[in-house]
Structure formats: structure tokens, C-alpha cells
Amino acid sequence: MMIEEGKPAPDFELKSDEGTLVRLSELRGRPVVLYFYPRDDTPGCTAQACGIRDAWVDFERTGAHVVGVSPDDESSHLEFKEKYGLPFTLLADPDHATAEQYGVWVKKNYAGNTYMGVERSTFVIDAAGNVAKVMRRVKPDTHAKEVLAALQS
């Protein structure tokens, strides 16, 4: 599935790091930064999450909900969130159904091996629930700055 800018964001319901169910459609009324990342507590994913944390005041000014999604379970998310003081919600997608729905569960290659995994991607969703910006293969080190620019445009 290809997610297009200007089209409604596909709805989903996933468990949060706190064990509550979060439905995307219930976040309407404010912009949403929906970012998919491969795995908790790995170098790139940590840099990406900490970049958002370090720019949190700027994210708060935009009024956006920030939600990270990976295949890790809720307990892994809670540990990751607490370890790095992450001020936003992490959602568990262990069967990668939401990643597939957003077209970010892809074939990857590493050290000569091919496997399926999450393509680091971000979707900025407007307050009405439409996709405002699609960002594929984002770089962890510049992610927060690029997302803030998208939110402010």
C-alpha cells in the first residue's frame, strides 16, 4: 500500500508503552507525527528518539502528538522510554500489521542477508486526519529537524 499526501491516514489501534490502546482517529484535532522505527535501544533508533526528545519544546509548540511505532512489545517500549526519558508515546506493532498498512514493512539487506523489517519512515498527519507529509528512509540524526520543518510549513 502506498500512502499519499492529501489522503486520509489509515486508522489503526495499537497498545502503548503504558498498556493502553491508542487509536489514530482518536488523536484528531491536533497534528500527529507518526514515525516508524526498526527497534528499541539500537544506535540509529536511539539517536532518532533522542533527537525528538531534545527538541521537545519545539514539538510542543506545534501542538502535535508524537507517536513512535516499532515491532517491539510494550515492555521493551517502556524500558526504552524510561532509559532515555522520552516524553512521547511508543506503540507496539508486534505483528507489523500497521507497518504493512503504511507500506513500511519492506525487504531489507544487511551483511548479505535479506530479511523483512521496518523502513524508517515518518508520516505527518494534519488535525483533520489527512497525510500532510510522507518522509521515507529518514536519517536518524536529522529526523527531528526535518519533522519540525514539515510541521511548521
C-alpha positions in Angstrom: 0.0 0.0 0.0 1.2 3.5 -0.9 0.3 6.3 1.5 -0.3 9.5 -0.4 -0.1 13.1 0.8 -3.5 14.7 0.9 -5.3 11.4 1.5 -6.8 10.2 4.8 -4.3 8.4 7.1 -5.2 4.8 7.6 -6.7 4.3 11.1 -5.2 1.7 13.5 -5.3 0.7 17.1 -2.1 -0.4 18.9 -1.0 -0.9 22.6 1.1 1.9 24.1 4.2 1.6 26.3 1.7 2.1 29.2 -0.5 -0.7 28.1 -3.4 1.4 26.9 -5.0 1.2 23.4 -4.3 4.1 21.1 -6.4 4.7 18.0 -5.1 7.1 15.5 -8.6 8.5 14.7 -8.9 9.5 18.4 -5.9 11.9 18.1 -7.7 14.1 15.6 -7.9 17.8 16.3 -4.1 18.2 16.5 -1.4 17.2 14.1 0.2 13.8 14.6 3.8 12.8 13.9 3.6 9.0 13.3 7.1 7.6 13.0 8.1 4.1 12.3 11.4 2.8 13.5 13.1 -0.7 13.4 13.9 -1.4 17.0 14.2 -0.1 20.6 17.6 0.8 22.0 19.6 0.4 18.9 22.1 3.2 17.8 20.0 4.7 15.0 16.7 4.4 16.7 18.1 5.8 19.9 19.5 8.8 18.0 16.2 9.4 16.3 14.2 9.2 19.5 16.6 11.3 21.5 16.6 13.9 18.7 12.9 14.3 19.2 13.3 14.4 23.0 16.0 17.1 22.7 13.7 19.3 20.5 10.6 18.5 22.6 9.9 22.2 23.5 9.7 22.9 19.8 7.4 19.9 19.2 5.1 21.1 22.0 4.9 24.5 20.4 3.4 22.8 17.2 0.7 21.1 19.3 1.5 17.8 17.6 1.1 14.4 19.1 4.3 12.4 18.6 3.9 8.6 18.3 6.7 6.1 17.6 5.9 2.6 16.3 8.1 -0.5 16.1 7.5 -4.2 16.3 8.8 -4.3 19.8 6.4 -5.1 22.6 5.1 -2.7 25.3 7.6 -3.7 28.0 10.5 -3.1 25.6 9.0 0.3 24.7 8.5 1.2 28.4 12.2 0.3 29.2 13.4 2.3 26.2 11.2 5.3 27.1 12.4 5.3 30.7 16.1 4.7 29.9 16.2 7.8 27.6 13.5 10.0 29.2 11.3 10.0 26.1 8.3 12.3 26.5 6.2 10.8 23.8 4.2 7.6 23.3 5.6 4.4 21.8 3.3 1.9 20.2 3.8 -1.9 19.8 3.2 -3.4 16.4 4.5 -6.9 17.0 2.7 -8.5 14.0 3.8 -5.5 11.9 0.2 -5.1 10.6 0.3 -1.3 10.9 3.7 -1.1 9.3 2.4 -3.1 6.4 -0.7 -0.9 6.3 1.6 2.1 5.9 3.9 0.4 3.4 7.0 0.5 5.6 7.4 -3.3 6.2 9.9 -3.9 3.4 12.6 -6.3 2.2 15.9 -5.2 3.6 19.5 -6.2 3.1 22.2 -6.3 5.7 25.6 -8.0 5.5 24.5 -10.1 2.5 21.3 -11.2 4.2 17.8 -10.4 3.0 15.0 -10.1 5.6 11.8 -8.2 6.2 11.8 -5.2 8.5 10.7 -1.6 9.1 11.9 1.1 6.8 12.5 4.2 9.0 9.6 6.4 7.8 7.5 9.3 9.2 4.1 10.5 8.3 2.9 13.9 9.4 -0.9 13.9 9.7 -2.9 17.1 9.9 -5.5 17.8 12.5 -8.3 16.5 10.2 -6.6 13.1 9.8 -5.1 13.6 6.4 -1.5 12.8 5.5 0.3 16.2 5.1 3.9 14.8 4.6 5.4 11.4 3.8 9.1 11.0 4.7 10.8 7.8 3.7 14.2 6.4 4.6 14.7 9.2 7.1 18.1 9.8 8.7 18.1 9.5 12.5 20.4 12.5 13.1 18.3 15.0 11.1 14.9 13.5 11.6 13.7 15.9 14.4 14.7 19.0 12.4 13.0 17.8 9.2 9.8 16.8 11.0 9.7 20.2 12.8 10.1 21.9 9.4 7.2 19.9 8.0 5.0 20.7 11.0 5.7 24.4 10.6 5.2 24.6 6.8 
